């Protein structure tokens, strides 16, 4: 029985570690500069953030007046003891409401929830209902559930997730429906996350900065949002041609479409379905292209070429060529 309990604790700790990625202020500033016009007279909710350490909290306090915010609410899940086998926990989550007064920041009047402060708790949801825009780095392990909640309550948001999140059917459907889209930065455009002392620094680019922060750079994250930005209105410049170069664009075994190895190789003269890499979504302009489906062919199996399946592909069509052919 003791062995089972130990395994459960270890699994819990492992999951907790995987979610302890703290966003650097520089990455927040780099992305948020493109959304400043969305925040005037708005209530911002950072519902996965300890106001004592969160750089999201620091950013919005520092830019409160410049952004014209109405209120900032920052909420945190209960504090857990660092000792893996200790049962000593602060069972209550806590939050701070900031309205721009200097003394509010100096005193940091922390209010405690009755519950643990989980973003799914009734108290946190009540704060969510009051807010206009949610900005945070949510737990990667709960990303589907987190986004589903934001959509349920019809909230605007700008959040960080793993690039693989766009392959989740729930997230992809929202992108296909043009309900959410990618932010400005992804991959190496997000420089890295601060991790706790107990987090092992291996497997990716790592460093310890001048302040002693342990930083891990997985280079596989993105910003997901439903706040409009300039990038989603830029056309992808098409320079390649399909006619005369058909051999460069093999056809799928199980779908009437051609395979595109890189987004830059999308032909400008092909009206039919094209399978493009998932990184296409970072350049996706909904006025230029239509997303048809993800990954699967007509037989509901992965898209294949001569029996081999390339890495996940998104099937798209060029909207402008379709409209020309109609006329």
DOFIMI-133454 format. One record per residue (C-alpha): x, y, z. Coordinates in Angstrom, 2 decimals, padded with zeros to 5 digits. Layout:
<rodo><c1>X</c1><c2>Y</c2><c3>Z</c3></rodo>
...
end
This chain:
<rodo><c1>000.00</c1><c2>000.00</c2><c3>000.00</c3></rodo>
<rodo><c1>002.86</c1><c2>002.34</c2><c3>000.91</c3></rodo>
<rodo><c1>004.47</c1><c2>001.66</c2><c3>-002.46</c3></rodo>
<rodo><c1>001.26</c1><c2>002.59</c2><c3>-004.28</c3></rodo>
<rodo><c1>001.00</c1><c2>005.85</c2><c3>-002.32</c3></rodo>
<rodo><c1>004.61</c1><c2>006.69</c2><c3>-003.15</c3></rodo>
<rodo><c1>004.00</c1><c2>006.08</c2><c3>-006.86</c3></rodo>
<rodo><c1>000.95</c1><c2>008.33</c2><c3>-006.78</c3></rodo>
<rodo><c1>002.97</c1><c2>011.09</c2><c3>-005.13</c3></rodo>
<rodo><c1>005.72</c1><c2>010.73</c2><c3>-007.69</c3></rodo>
<rodo><c1>003.24</c1><c2>010.88</c2><c3>-010.56</c3></rodo>
<rodo><c1>001.64</c1><c2>013.95</c2><c3>-009.02</c3></rodo>
<rodo><c1>005.04</c1><c2>015.58</c2><c3>-008.62</c3></rodo>
<rodo><c1>006.01</c1><c2>014.74</c2><c3>-012.19</c3></rodo>
<rodo><c1>002.83</c1><c2>016.29</c2><c3>-013.53</c3></rodo>
<rodo><c1>003.32</c1><c2>019.34</c2><c3>-011.34</c3></rodo>
<rodo><c1>006.89</c1><c2>019.79</c2><c3>-012.57</c3></rodo>
<rodo><c1>005.80</c1><c2>019.66</c2><c3>-016.18</c3></rodo>
<rodo><c1>003.43</c1><c2>022.54</c2><c3>-015.52</c3></rodo>
<rodo><c1>005.86</c1><c2>024.75</c2><c3>-013.60</c3></rodo>
<rodo><c1>006.97</c1><c2>026.96</c2><c3>-016.48</c3></rodo>
<rodo><c1>007.10</c1><c2>030.64</c2><c3>-015.55</c3></rodo>
<rodo><c1>007.00</c1><c2>033.10</c2><c3>-018.43</c3></rodo>
<rodo><c1>009.79</c1><c2>035.64</c2><c3>-018.75</c3></rodo>
<rodo><c1>008.86</c1><c2>039.31</c2><c3>-018.75</c3></rodo>
<rodo><c1>010.75</c1><c2>039.86</c2><c3>-022.01</c3></rodo>
<rodo><c1>008.58</c1><c2>037.30</c2><c3>-023.81</c3></rodo>
<rodo><c1>005.40</c1><c2>038.87</c2><c3>-022.44</c3></rodo>
<rodo><c1>006.50</c1><c2>042.33</c2><c3>-023.57</c3></rodo>
<rodo><c1>007.51</c1><c2>041.03</c2><c3>-026.99</c3></rodo>
<rodo><c1>004.05</c1><c2>039.56</c2><c3>-027.67</c3></rodo>
<rodo><c1>001.80</c1><c2>042.02</c2><c3>-025.85</c3></rodo>
<rodo><c1>003.09</c1><c2>045.00</c2><c3>-027.83</c3></rodo>
<rodo><c1>000.86</c1><c2>043.90</c2><c3>-030.73</c3></rodo>
<rodo><c1>-002.41</c1><c2>043.93</c2><c3>-028.76</c3></rodo>
<rodo><c1>-002.34</c1><c2>047.19</c2><c3>-026.84</c3></rodo>
<rodo><c1>-005.45</c1><c2>048.57</c2><c3>-028.53</c3></rodo>
<rodo><c1>-007.55</c1><c2>045.69</c2><c3>-027.13</c3></rodo>
<rodo><c1>-007.11</c1><c2>046.56</c2><c3>-023.45</c3></rodo>
<rodo><c1>-008.59</c1><c2>050.01</c2><c3>-022.91</c3></rodo>
<rodo><c1>-011.30</c1><c2>049.99</c2><c3>-020.20</c3></rodo>
<rodo><c1>-011.00</c1><c2>046.23</c2><c3>-019.87</c3></rodo>
<rodo><c1>-010.68</c1><c2>043.91</c2><c3>-016.87</c3></rodo>
<rodo><c1>-007.75</c1><c2>041.51</c2><c3>-017.30</c3></rodo>
<rodo><c1>-007.70</c1><c2>038.18</c2><c3>-015.46</c3></rodo>
<rodo><c1>-004.49</c1><c2>036.21</c2><c3>-014.95</c3></rodo>
<rodo><c1>-005.96</c1><c2>033.11</c2><c3>-013.35</c3></rodo>
<rodo><c1>-002.86</c1><c2>030.89</c2><c3>-013.15</c3></rodo>
<rodo><c1>-000.51</c1><c2>033.40</c2><c3>-011.54</c3></rodo>
<rodo><c1>000.96</c1><c2>034.06</c2><c3>-008.12</c3></rodo>
<rodo><c1>000.93</c1><c2>037.89</c2><c3>-007.95</c3></rodo>
<rodo><c1>004.09</c1><c2>037.83</c2><c3>-005.80</c3></rodo>
<rodo><c1>006.15</c1><c2>036.26</c2><c3>-008.59</c3></rodo>
<rodo><c1>004.15</c1><c2>036.40</c2><c3>-011.83</c3></rodo>
<rodo><c1>005.63</c1><c2>038.40</c2><c3>-014.68</c3></rodo>
<rodo><c1>002.15</c1><c2>038.73</c2><c3>-016.18</c3></rodo>
<rodo><c1>001.12</c1><c2>040.57</c2><c3>-013.02</c3></rodo>
<rodo><c1>004.26</c1><c2>042.73</c2><c3>-013.19</c3></rodo>
<rodo><c1>003.64</c1><c2>043.55</c2><c3>-016.84</c3></rodo>
<rodo><c1>000.03</c1><c2>044.67</c2><c3>-016.37</c3></rodo>
<rodo><c1>000.79</c1><c2>046.67</c2><c3>-013.22</c3></rodo>
<rodo><c1>003.68</c1><c2>048.45</c2><c3>-014.97</c3></rodo>
<rodo><c1>001.56</c1><c2>049.16</c2><c3>-018.05</c3></rodo>
<rodo><c1>-001.79</c1><c2>049.67</c2><c3>-016.31</c3></rodo>
<rodo><c1>-002.21</c1><c2>053.34</c2><c3>-017.21</c3></rodo>
<rodo><c1>-000.58</c1><c2>053.09</c2><c3>-020.63</c3></rodo>
<rodo><c1>-003.01</c1><c2>050.32</c2><c3>-021.59</c3></rodo>
<rodo><c1>-005.96</c1><c2>052.13</c2><c3>-020.01</c3></rodo>
<rodo><c1>-007.00</c1><c2>049.11</c2><c3>-017.97</c3></rodo>
<rodo><c1>-010.04</c1><c2>049.18</c2><c3>-015.74</c3></rodo>
<rodo><c1>-008.88</c1><c2>046.41</c2><c3>-013.38</c3></rodo>
<rodo><c1>-006.35</c1><c2>043.59</c2><c3>-013.07</c3></rodo>
<rodo><c1>-007.24</c1><c2>040.37</c2><c3>-011.26</c3></rodo>
<rodo><c1>-004.49</c1><c2>037.86</c2><c3>-010.58</c3></rodo>
<rodo><c1>-005.29</c1><c2>034.49</c2><c3>-008.99</c3></rodo>
<rodo><c1>-003.18</c1><c2>031.60</c2><c3>-007.80</c3></rodo>
<rodo><c1>-003.67</c1><c2>027.92</c2><c3>-007.06</c3></rodo>
<rodo><c1>-002.93</c1><c2>026.77</c2><c3>-003.52</c3></rodo>
<rodo><c1>000.72</c1><c2>026.72</c2><c3>-002.45</c3></rodo>
<rodo><c1>002.20</c1><c2>023.24</c2><c3>-002.15</c3></rodo>
<rodo><c1>005.16</c1><c2>022.39</c2><c3>000.10</c3></rodo>
<rodo><c1>008.38</c1><c2>021.71</c2><c3>-001.78</c3></rodo>
<rodo><c1>008.94</c1><c2>018.48</c2><c3>000.16</c3></rodo>
<rodo><c1>007.46</c1><c2>015.75</c2><c3>-002.07</c3></rodo>
<rodo><c1>006.32</c1><c2>013.58</c2><c3>000.82</c3></rodo>
<rodo><c1>004.95</c1><c2>016.33</c2><c3>003.01</c3></rodo>
<rodo><c1>001.21</c1><c2>016.80</c2><c3>003.47</c3></rodo>
<rodo><c1>001.66</c1><c2>020.40</c2><c3>004.58</c3></rodo>
<rodo><c1>-000.15</c1><c2>022.57</c2><c3>002.09</c3></rodo>
<rodo><c1>-001.92</c1><c2>025.86</c2><c3>002.06</c3></rodo>
<rodo><c1>-005.29</c1><c2>024.48</c2><c3>000.98</c3></rodo>
<rodo><c1>-006.61</c1><c2>027.86</c2><c3>-000.14</c3></rodo>
<rodo><c1>-005.86</c1><c2>029.68</c2><c3>-003.33</c3></rodo>
<rodo><c1>-005.59</c1><c2>033.45</c2><c3>-003.32</c3></rodo>
<rodo><c1>-006.03</c1><c2>036.47</c2><c3>-005.57</c3></rodo>
<rodo><c1>-005.31</c1><c2>040.18</c2><c3>-005.87</c3></rodo>
<rodo><c1>-007.42</c1><c2>042.92</c2><c3>-007.46</c3></rodo>
<rodo><c1>-005.52</c1><c2>045.94</c2><c3>-008.73</c3></rodo>
<rodo><c1>-007.16</c1><c2>049.13</c2><c3>-010.01</c3></rodo>
<rodo><c1>-004.12</c1><c2>051.30</c2><c3>-010.58</c3></rodo>
<rodo><c1>-003.49</c1><c2>052.90</c2><c3>-007.18</c3></rodo>
<rodo><c1>000.15</c1><c2>052.93</c2><c3>-006.04</c3></rodo>
<rodo><c1>-000.68</c1><c2>051.81</c2><c3>-002.52</c3></rodo>
<rodo><c1>-002.43</c1><c2>048.71</c2><c3>-003.88</c3></rodo>
<rodo><c1>000.82</c1><c2>047.48</c2><c3>-005.38</c3></rodo>
<rodo><c1>002.85</c1><c2>048.33</c2><c3>-002.29</c3></rodo>
<rodo><c1>000.54</c1><c2>046.53</c2><c3>000.12</c3></rodo>
<rodo><c1>-000.52</c1><c2>043.72</c2><c3>-002.26</c3></rodo>
<rodo><c1>-003.78</c1><c2>043.02</c2><c3>-000.43</c3></rodo>
<rodo><c1>-004.09</c1><c2>039.25</c2><c3>-000.88</c3></rodo>
<rodo><c1>-007.55</c1><c2>037.74</c2><c3>-000.58</c3></rodo>
<rodo><c1>-008.01</c1><c2>034.04</c2><c3>000.04</c3></rodo>
<rodo><c1>-010.49</c1><c2>031.80</c2><c3>-001.74</c3></rodo>
<rodo><c1>-012.57</c1><c2>029.39</c2><c3>000.30</c3></rodo>
<rodo><c1>-011.36</c1><c2>026.71</c2><c3>-002.13</c3></rodo>
<rodo><c1>-007.98</c1><c2>025.86</c2><c3>-003.69</c3></rodo>
<rodo><c1>-008.01</c1><c2>028.52</c2><c3>-006.45</c3></rodo>
<rodo><c1>-008.00</c1><c2>026.05</c2><c3>-009.35</c3></rodo>
<rodo><c1>-009.15</c1><c2>027.82</c2><c3>-012.52</c3></rodo>
<rodo><c1>-012.07</c1><c2>025.39</c2><c3>-012.64</c3></rodo>
<rodo><c1>-013.31</c1><c2>026.21</c2><c3>-009.12</c3></rodo>
<rodo><c1>-016.57</c1><c2>028.09</c2><c3>-008.68</c3></rodo>
<rodo><c1>-014.83</c1><c2>031.08</c2><c3>-007.11</c3></rodo>
<rodo><c1>-012.32</c1><c2>031.41</c2><c3>-009.92</c3></rodo>
<rodo><c1>-015.12</c1><c2>031.11</c2><c3>-012.48</c3></rodo>
<rodo><c1>-016.95</c1><c2>033.98</c2><c3>-010.78</c3></rodo>
<rodo><c1>-013.87</c1><c2>036.16</c2><c3>-011.30</c3></rodo>
<rodo><c1>-013.63</c1><c2>034.91</c2><c3>-014.87</c3></rodo>
<rodo><c1>-017.21</c1><c2>036.05</c2><c3>-015.52</c3></rodo>
<rodo><c1>-016.28</c1><c2>039.55</c2><c3>-014.37</c3></rodo>
<rodo><c1>-013.28</c1><c2>039.77</c2><c3>-016.68</c3></rodo>
<rodo><c1>-012.95</c1><c2>040.77</c2><c3>-020.32</c3></rodo>
<rodo><c1>-009.56</c1><c2>039.34</c2><c3>-021.34</c3></rodo>
<rodo><c1>-007.58</c1><c2>036.42</c2><c3>-019.90</c3></rodo>
<rodo><c1>-003.79</c1><c2>036.51</c2><c3>-020.28</c3></rodo>
<rodo><c1>-001.61</c1><c2>033.81</c2><c3>-018.74</c3></rodo>
<rodo><c1>000.47</c1><c2>030.67</c2><c3>-019.13</c3></rodo>
<rodo><c1>-002.00</c1><c2>027.90</c2><c3>-018.18</c3></rodo>
<rodo><c1>-001.03</c1><c2>024.34</c2><c3>-017.18</c3></rodo>
<rodo><c1>000.02</c1><c2>022.58</c2><c3>-020.38</c3></rodo>
<rodo><c1>-001.41</c1><c2>019.30</c2><c3>-019.08</c3></rodo>
<rodo><c1>-004.88</c1><c2>020.91</c2><c3>-018.83</c3></rodo>
<rodo><c1>-004.73</c1><c2>022.99</c2><c3>-021.99</c3></rodo>
<rodo><c1>-007.79</c1><c2>021.48</c2><c3>-023.70</c3></rodo>
<rodo><c1>-009.93</c1><c2>021.98</c2><c3>-020.64</c3></rodo>
<rodo><c1>-008.59</c1><c2>025.48</c2><c3>-020.09</c3></rodo>
<rodo><c1>-009.44</c1><c2>026.66</c2><c3>-023.62</c3></rodo>
<rodo><c1>-012.84</c1><c2>024.97</c2><c3>-023.47</c3></rodo>
<rodo><c1>-013.67</c1><c2>027.02</c2><c3>-020.38</c3></rodo>
<rodo><c1>-012.65</c1><c2>030.28</c2><c3>-022.06</c3></rodo>
<rodo><c1>-014.86</c1><c2>029.48</c2><c3>-025.04</c3></rodo>
<rodo><c1>-017.77</c1><c2>028.46</c2><c3>-022.81</c3></rodo>
<rodo><c1>-017.73</c1><c2>031.86</c2><c3>-021.12</c3></rodo>
<rodo><c1>-017.05</c1><c2>033.73</c2><c3>-024.37</c3></rodo>
<rodo><c1>-013.83</c1><c2>035.32</c2><c3>-023.17</c3></rodo>
<rodo><c1>-011.12</c1><c2>037.05</c2><c3>-025.13</c3></rodo>
<rodo><c1>-007.71</c1><c2>035.62</c2><c3>-024.36</c3></rodo>
<rodo><c1>-003.99</c1><c2>035.48</c2><c3>-025.09</c3></rodo>
<rodo><c1>-002.32</c1><c2>032.37</c2><c3>-023.64</c3></rodo>
<rodo><c1>000.81</c1><c2>030.27</c2><c3>-024.06</c3></rodo>
<rodo><c1>000.66</c1><c2>026.60</c2><c3>-025.05</c3></rodo>
<rodo><c1>002.74</c1><c2>023.84</c2><c3>-026.57</c3></rodo>
<rodo><c1>002.84</c1><c2>023.81</c2><c3>-030.38</c3></rodo>
<rodo><c1>001.39</c1><c2>020.29</c2><c3>-030.29</c3></rodo>
<rodo><c1>-001.83</c1><c2>021.82</c2><c3>-028.94</c3></rodo>
<rodo><c1>-002.83</c1><c2>022.75</c2><c3>-032.48</c3></rodo>
<rodo><c1>-002.98</c1><c2>019.03</c2><c3>-033.29</c3></rodo>
<rodo><c1>-005.63</c1><c2>018.46</c2><c3>-030.60</c3></rodo>
<rodo><c1>-008.94</c1><c2>017.99</c2><c3>-032.36</c3></rodo>
<rodo><c1>-010.69</c1><c2>020.40</c2><c3>-030.00</c3></rodo>
<rodo><c1>-008.17</c1><c2>023.18</c2><c3>-030.63</c3></rodo>
<rodo><c1>-007.86</c1><c2>022.51</c2><c3>-034.35</c3></rodo>
<rodo><c1>-011.63</c1><c2>022.73</c2><c3>-034.76</c3></rodo>
<rodo><c1>-011.59</c1><c2>026.22</c2><c3>-033.20</c3></rodo>
<rodo><c1>-008.80</c1><c2>027.30</c2><c3>-035.57</c3></rodo>
<rodo><c1>-010.68</c1><c2>025.84</c2><c3>-038.54</c3></rodo>
<rodo><c1>-013.81</c1><c2>027.75</c2><c3>-037.51</c3></rodo>
<rodo><c1>-011.72</c1><c2>030.94</c2><c3>-037.25</c3></rodo>
<rodo><c1>-012.67</c1><c2>031.24</c2><c3>-033.57</c3></rodo>
<rodo><c1>-009.02</c1><c2>031.26</c2><c3>-032.42</c3></rodo>
<rodo><c1>-005.66</c1><c2>031.68</c2><c3>-034.12</c3></rodo>
<rodo><c1>-001.95</c1><c2>031.82</c2><c3>-033.45</c3></rodo>
<rodo><c1>-000.26</c1><c2>034.85</c2><c3>-031.98</c3></rodo>
<rodo><c1>002.79</c1><c2>036.62</c2><c3>-033.36</c3></rodo>
<rodo><c1>005.54</c1><c2>034.51</c2><c3>-031.78</c3></rodo>
<rodo><c1>006.15</c1><c2>030.78</c2><c3>-031.57</c3></rodo>
<rodo><c1>009.06</c1><c2>028.37</c2><c3>-031.37</c3></rodo>
<rodo><c1>012.29</c1><c2>030.29</c2><c3>-030.91</c3></rodo>
<rodo><c1>010.25</c1><c2>033.48</c2><c3>-030.79</c3></rodo>
<rodo><c1>009.50</c1><c2>032.51</c2><c3>-027.17</c3></rodo>
<rodo><c1>012.94</c1><c2>032.64</c2><c3>-025.59</c3></rodo>
<rodo><c1>012.39</c1><c2>030.37</c2><c3>-022.60</c3></rodo>
<rodo><c1>010.73</c1><c2>029.72</c2><c3>-019.24</c3></rodo>
<rodo><c1>011.93</c1><c2>030.10</c2><c3>-015.68</c3></rodo>
<rodo><c1>011.73</c1><c2>026.75</c2><c3>-013.83</c3></rodo>
<rodo><c1>012.07</c1><c2>025.87</c2><c3>-010.13</c3></rodo>
<rodo><c1>015.22</c1><c2>024.58</c2><c3>-008.46</c3></rodo>
<rodo><c1>013.98</c1><c2>020.98</c2><c3>-008.53</c3></rodo>
<rodo><c1>013.49</c1><c2>021.01</c2><c3>-012.31</c3></rodo>
<rodo><c1>016.29</c1><c2>019.16</c2><c3>-014.15</c3></rodo>
<rodo><c1>018.03</c1><c2>021.24</c2><c3>-016.80</c3></rodo>
<rodo><c1>018.45</c1><c2>018.79</c2><c3>-019.65</c3></rodo>
<rodo><c1>017.13</c1><c2>017.89</c2><c3>-023.08</c3></rodo>
<rodo><c1>016.81</c1><c2>021.43</c2><c3>-024.46</c3></rodo>
<rodo><c1>018.66</c1><c2>024.74</c2><c3>-024.46</c3></rodo>
<rodo><c1>019.21</c1><c2>025.82</c2><c3>-020.86</c3></rodo>
<rodo><c1>020.89</c1><c2>028.63</c2><c3>-018.95</c3></rodo>
<rodo><c1>021.09</c1><c2>030.35</c2><c3>-015.59</c3></rodo>
<rodo><c1>020.71</c1><c2>034.10</c2><c3>-016.02</c3></rodo>
<rodo><c1>022.40</c1><c2>036.93</c2><c3>-014.12</c3></rodo>
<rodo><c1>019.65</c1><c2>036.88</c2><c3>-011.48</c3></rodo>
<rodo><c1>020.09</c1><c2>033.18</c2><c3>-010.87</c3></rodo>
<rodo><c1>016.92</c1><c2>032.18</c2><c3>-012.71</c3></rodo>
<rodo><c1>017.06</c1><c2>028.70</c2><c3>-014.19</c3></rodo>
<rodo><c1>015.77</c1><c2>029.00</c2><c3>-017.76</c3></rodo>
<rodo><c1>014.76</c1><c2>026.22</c2><c3>-020.11</c3></rodo>
<rodo><c1>014.07</c1><c2>026.94</c2><c3>-023.79</c3></rodo>
<rodo><c1>012.00</c1><c2>024.12</c2><c3>-025.32</c3></rodo>
<rodo><c1>011.48</c1><c2>026.10</c2><c3>-028.57</c3></rodo>
<rodo><c1>008.14</c1><c2>024.34</c2><c3>-029.07</c3></rodo>
<rodo><c1>005.60</c1><c2>026.80</c2><c3>-027.68</c3></rodo>
<rodo><c1>003.17</c1><c2>029.32</c2><c3>-029.14</c3></rodo>
<rodo><c1>000.72</c1><c2>032.05</c2><c3>-028.23</c3></rodo>
<rodo><c1>-002.92</c1><c2>031.18</c2><c3>-028.88</c3></rodo>
<rodo><c1>-005.49</c1><c2>033.97</c2><c3>-029.01</c3></rodo>
<rodo><c1>-008.78</c1><c2>035.33</c2><c3>-030.28</c3></rodo>
<rodo><c1>-007.52</c1><c2>038.93</c2><c3>-030.17</c3></rodo>
<rodo><c1>-007.02</c1><c2>040.25</c2><c3>-033.66</c3></rodo>
<rodo><c1>-003.46</c1><c2>040.93</c2><c3>-034.81</c3></rodo>
<rodo><c1>-001.84</c1><c2>042.15</c2><c3>-038.01</c3></rodo>
<rodo><c1>-000.19</c1><c2>038.85</c2><c3>-038.91</c3></rodo>
<rodo><c1>-003.41</c1><c2>036.98</c2><c3>-039.68</c3></rodo>
<rodo><c1>-004.27</c1><c2>039.57</c2><c3>-042.33</c3></rodo>
<rodo><c1>-000.99</c1><c2>039.27</c2><c3>-044.23</c3></rodo>
<rodo><c1>-001.04</c1><c2>037.23</c2><c3>-047.42</c3></rodo>
<rodo><c1>001.42</c1><c2>034.41</c2><c3>-047.87</c3></rodo>
<rodo><c1>003.49</c1><c2>035.36</c2><c3>-050.90</c3></rodo>
<rodo><c1>003.16</c1><c2>032.56</c2><c3>-053.46</c3></rodo>
<rodo><c1>005.90</c1><c2>032.19</c2><c3>-056.05</c3></rodo>
<rodo><c1>005.80</c1><c2>028.51</c2><c3>-057.08</c3></rodo>
<rodo><c1>003.74</c1><c2>027.00</c2><c3>-059.91</c3></rodo>
<rodo><c1>002.09</c1><c2>023.60</c2><c3>-060.06</c3></rodo>
<rodo><c1>001.62</c1><c2>023.47</c2><c3>-063.84</c3></rodo>
<rodo><c1>004.87</c1><c2>022.27</c2><c3>-065.33</c3></rodo>
<rodo><c1>006.19</c1><c2>021.11</c2><c3>-061.95</c3></rodo>
<rodo><c1>003.69</c1><c2>018.38</c2><c3>-061.12</c3></rodo>
<rodo><c1>006.46</c1><c2>015.93</c2><c3>-060.18</c3></rodo>
<rodo><c1>007.32</c1><c2>018.13</c2><c3>-057.19</c3></rodo>
<rodo><c1>003.83</c1><c2>017.74</c2><c3>-055.75</c3></rodo>
<rodo><c1>002.96</c1><c2>014.05</c2><c3>-055.22</c3></rodo>
<rodo><c1>-000.69</c1><c2>013.11</c2><c3>-054.75</c3></rodo>
<rodo><c1>-002.07</c1><c2>011.39</c2><c3>-051.68</c3></rodo>
<rodo><c1>-003.18</c1><c2>007.76</c2><c3>-051.83</c3></rodo>
<rodo><c1>-006.34</c1><c2>008.35</c2><c3>-049.83</c3></rodo>
<rodo><c1>-007.37</c1><c2>011.92</c2><c3>-050.66</c3></rodo>
<rodo><c1>-007.70</c1><c2>014.00</c2><c3>-053.82</c3></rodo>
<rodo><c1>-004.98</c1><c2>016.48</c2><c3>-052.98</c3></rodo>
<rodo><c1>-001.29</c1><c2>017.23</c2><c3>-053.41</c3></rodo>
<rodo><c1>001.48</c1><c2>017.15</c2><c3>-050.82</c3></rodo>
<rodo><c1>003.35</c1><c2>020.35</c2><c3>-049.96</c3></rodo>
<rodo><c1>006.64</c1><c2>019.87</c2><c3>-048.10</c3></rodo>
<rodo><c1>007.03</c1><c2>023.51</c2><c3>-046.98</c3></rodo>
<rodo><c1>004.60</c1><c2>026.43</c2><c3>-046.71</c3></rodo>
<rodo><c1>006.84</c1><c2>028.49</c2><c3>-049.02</c3></rodo>
<rodo><c1>006.26</c1><c2>025.88</c2><c3>-051.76</c3></rodo>
<rodo><c1>002.48</c1><c2>026.32</c2><c3>-051.95</c3></rodo>
<rodo><c1>001.77</c1><c2>026.81</c2><c3>-055.68</c3></rodo>
<rodo><c1>-000.08</c1><c2>029.91</c2><c3>-056.79</c3></rodo>
<rodo><c1>-002.03</c1><c2>028.11</c2><c3>-059.55</c3></rodo>
<rodo><c1>-003.52</c1><c2>025.03</c2><c3>-057.84</c3></rodo>
<rodo><c1>-007.24</c1><c2>025.17</c2><c3>-057.09</c3></rodo>
<rodo><c1>-007.62</c1><c2>021.82</c2><c3>-055.34</c3></rodo>
<rodo><c1>-006.78</c1><c2>020.51</c2><c3>-051.89</c3></rodo>
<rodo><c1>-003.21</c1><c2>020.80</c2><c3>-050.64</c3></rodo>
<rodo><c1>-001.62</c1><c2>019.18</c2><c3>-047.59</c3></rodo>
<rodo><c1>000.63</c1><c2>021.65</c2><c3>-045.78</c3></rodo>
<rodo><c1>002.74</c1><c2>021.45</c2><c3>-042.57</c3></rodo>
<rodo><c1>001.09</c1><c2>022.43</c2><c3>-039.28</c3></rodo>
<rodo><c1>003.45</c1><c2>025.42</c2><c3>-039.09</c3></rodo>
<rodo><c1>001.33</c1><c2>026.86</c2><c3>-041.93</c3></rodo>
<rodo><c1>-001.09</c1><c2>028.01</c2><c3>-039.23</c3></rodo>
<rodo><c1>001.40</c1><c2>030.64</c2><c3>-038.08</c3></rodo>
<rodo><c1>001.02</c1><c2>032.34</c2><c3>-041.49</c3></rodo>
<rodo><c1>-002.64</c1><c2>031.45</c2><c3>-042.09</c3></rodo>
<rodo><c1>-004.76</c1><c2>034.27</c2><c3>-043.49</c3></rodo>
<rodo><c1>-008.45</c1><c2>033.18</c2><c3>-043.42</c3></rodo>
<rodo><c1>-009.21</c1><c2>035.49</c2><c3>-046.34</c3></rodo>
<rodo><c1>-006.58</c1><c2>033.79</c2><c3>-048.50</c3></rodo>
<rodo><c1>-007.04</c1><c2>030.12</c2><c3>-047.61</c3></rodo>
<rodo><c1>-009.73</c1><c2>027.75</c2><c3>-046.41</c3></rodo>
<rodo><c1>-008.90</c1><c2>024.96</c2><c3>-043.96</c3></rodo>
<rodo><c1>-010.65</c1><c2>021.75</c2><c3>-045.05</c3></rodo>
<rodo><c1>-009.55</c1><c2>019.18</c2><c3>-042.50</c3></rodo>
<rodo><c1>-006.63</c1><c2>017.86</c2><c3>-040.50</c3></rodo>
<rodo><c1>-004.45</c1><c2>014.82</c2><c3>-041.01</c3></rodo>
<rodo><c1>-006.98</c1><c2>012.26</c2><c3>-042.27</c3></rodo>
<rodo><c1>-007.85</c1><c2>011.07</c2><c3>-045.77</c3></rodo>
<rodo><c1>-011.20</c1><c2>009.83</c2><c3>-047.11</c3></rodo>
<rodo><c1>-010.75</c1><c2>006.47</c2><c3>-045.39</c3></rodo>
<rodo><c1>-010.25</c1><c2>008.21</c2><c3>-042.02</c3></rodo>
<rodo><c1>-006.65</c1><c2>007.05</c2><c3>-041.96</c3></rodo>
<rodo><c1>-003.60</c1><c2>009.31</c2><c3>-041.95</c3></rodo>
<rodo><c1>-002.78</c1><c2>010.90</c2><c3>-045.29</c3></rodo>
<rodo><c1>-000.29</c1><c2>008.74</c2><c3>-047.14</c3></rodo>
<rodo><c1>001.94</c1><c2>008.84</c2><c3>-050.23</c3></rodo>
<rodo><c1>002.89</c1><c2>005.49</c2><c3>-051.73</c3></rodo>
<rodo><c1>001.88</c1><c2>003.84</c2><c3>-048.48</c3></rodo>
<rodo><c1>003.98</c1><c2>006.14</c2><c3>-046.29</c3></rodo>
<rodo><c1>002.54</c1><c2>008.78</c2><c3>-043.97</c3></rodo>
<rodo><c1>004.26</c1><c2>012.16</c2><c3>-043.79</c3></rodo>
<rodo><c1>004.16</c1><c2>014.12</c2><c3>-040.54</c3></rodo>
<rodo><c1>000.76</c1><c2>015.67</c2><c3>-039.75</c3></rodo>
<rodo><c1>-000.65</c1><c2>017.71</c2><c3>-042.61</c3></rodo>
<rodo><c1>-003.46</c1><c2>020.27</c2><c3>-042.81</c3></rodo>
<rodo><c1>-005.60</c1><c2>020.17</c2><c3>-045.94</c3></rodo>
<rodo><c1>-006.29</c1><c2>023.63</c2><c3>-047.36</c3></rodo>
<rodo><c1>-007.60</c1><c2>025.32</c2><c3>-050.51</c3></rodo>
<rodo><c1>-006.80</c1><c2>028.68</c2><c3>-052.05</c3></rodo>
<rodo><c1>-009.98</c1><c2>030.75</c2><c3>-051.62</c3></rodo>
<rodo><c1>-009.06</c1><c2>033.28</c2><c3>-054.26</c3></rodo>
<rodo><c1>-008.53</c1><c2>030.74</c2><c3>-056.99</c3></rodo>
<rodo><c1>-011.87</c1><c2>029.16</c2><c3>-056.10</c3></rodo>
<rodo><c1>-013.68</c1><c2>032.49</c2><c3>-056.41</c3></rodo>
<rodo><c1>-012.01</c1><c2>033.16</c2><c3>-059.75</c3></rodo>
<rodo><c1>-013.10</c1><c2>029.77</c2><c3>-061.11</c3></rodo>
<rodo><c1>-016.68</c1><c2>030.41</c2><c3>-059.97</c3></rodo>
<rodo><c1>-016.81</c1><c2>033.66</c2><c3>-061.89</c3></rodo>
end
